[in-house]
Amino acid sequence: MALDQTTLQSLNTLSKLWHVSKAEVMRRAVKHARLEADRQERQPKPLEALDWLQKGGGLSIEEAAEFRADVQAERMAKRYWWET
């Protein structure tokens, strides 16, 4: 395996900063990259997320109606007498 000078300097810096071997720095970097790749793979595509939201975002009709009523009641409670 060959690394460029910038990567080698970063490897040395992290090794000293974390007080671990260069091999451990590489293991952590690979693990982090793998976790990030897995997270991105599980993340829905923008259009999939929009479809999910437009279909209620996981709320049932009853839950949505209750939420709507709570928000309306909160807004009404904050109105001044001249706004009613």
N, C-alpha and C positions, 0 to 999 in steps of 0.2 A: 504494500500500500504506500502510495506517495502523497504527501500533503504539501501544499504551497506554504510559503514563508509566513503569510498572514495567519493561516490556520494553525501552524506550529506555534506561533507566538501566543495566539489565543489559548491554545491547549496548555502551554506552560503557565500562562497567567492564571487560568482557572484552576490548574493543579495546585499552584501556590496559594491562591485565595481560599480554596476549599480544603486545603491540607489533605489532599488525596493524590493517588497516582494518576498519571496520564491515562492509563487504561481505564481507571474508574471514571474519569471525566468523559472518555469516549462512551463507556457503558451508559452513563447518565444521559448523555446527548442523544444516543440512539433510542433509549427508552422514552425520552421526552418527545422525540420526533415521531415515534410509533404511536404514542398516546394521542398526540395532536392529529396524526393521520386518521386514527380510528374515530376521533371526535368529529372531524370534518366529514368522514364517510357516513356517520350516523345522522348528521345534521341534514334536515330536509332542504331540498332545492327551493329557491324563492317562490316559484309557482305552486309547488306542493304546499308550502307554508300558507300561501294566500288562499288556496282551496280549503285548507283545514280551517283557517279563520272564518272564511265565508260560510262554512258549514256549521259554525257555532263555536269553534275553538275548544271542543271537548265539553261544552256545557249542554245540559239537557234543556228542553223548552221551559220546564219549571224553574230550573236554576237561573236561566236568563231572565225570566219574568220577575223573579224575586230580586235579582240584582238591579234590574231596571227600576223596580218599585223603591228599593232602598236609595238609589241615586236620586230619584225624583223627590223622595221625602227629605233627603238631606238638602237638596237645592231649595225646596220650599221653606225649610227651617231657616235658611240664610237670607231669605228675602226681607226687604224692608216693607213697612206697612203700605207705602205708596206704590209698590210694585204689584200688589195683589189685585 
